[in-house]
């Protein structure tokens, strides 16, 4: 039927699903992101590409791969893909929303707790043999129960983070370009301006997609508005936060702490951030559970099978390529 190249490991169940549909699957077995020229070479004669967030699918790559007909991104975000270039060439693009909502929301909460209660810092202290017994001022953090949670970007993941606050008596405020009446009714969430959210929130959790409008949405002017006890969490995309300004805000104690699972220039970190005890840093593991990554892979496989068959995929990014066609 068609040859498909996969840029990294893919759950075996998804590989089998693709092969059962009659496709040939070629996997990159190297645990690294392929350079542009390497990816172009691998895509020679391939109709399908299953890609991940680090893979750059730009106009130059699309132009160099005339046989390419479909790109299935194993992620919710797709800022790594030039959607306009793909659409001009008639190349379908899909993503994997919904299936990683819970896992990513869980990581946001793991970071909230780790920052507020200084658990990562305390564990490092203990493992280094520096703990010599209990003390009344050791690793004092901040309460979570009853504190205000600010959600930037009230999409699937942002809403799930808010839902997980049930039982913690946390007032919810959110910033979004458009009102979300159902979210407000469900959670009692209050829509506010970004500046108001930053002033009022004890925890600020970022869940907006990366677009030109959200690049460095949180920078030096925004940190100046936040409480000195505030905690910033970013599990969305690294460039939404100006990391140089964040390092400054953490070093000067402008804010209390930050928890990051994404970075501006992954896998490189902003200079100085790794030296800060009030920064909790994770290596982009928001969706990293066996169950979630398997669901993502299976959805990517279903998307690819549909696109190569000329059908609208279950979760298209450029649906205009399949006008008036049902998914499947």
Secondary structure, 3 states (H helix, E strand, C coil): CCEEEECCCCCHHHHHHHHHCCCEEEECCCCCCCCHHHHHHHCCCCCEEEECCCCCECHHHHHHCCCCCEEEECCCCCCCECHHHHHHCCCEEECCCCCCHHHHHHHHHHHHHHHHHCHHHHHHHHHCCCCCCCCCCCCCCCCCCCCCEEEECCCHHHHHHHHCCCCCCCCEEEECCCCCHHHHHHHCCEECCHHHHHHHCCEEEECCCCCCCCCCCECHHHHHHCCCCCEEEECCCHHHECHHHHHHHHHCCCCCEEEECCCCECCECCCCHHHCCCEEECCCCCCCCHHHHHHHHHHHHHHHHHHHCCCECCCECCHHHHCCCCEC
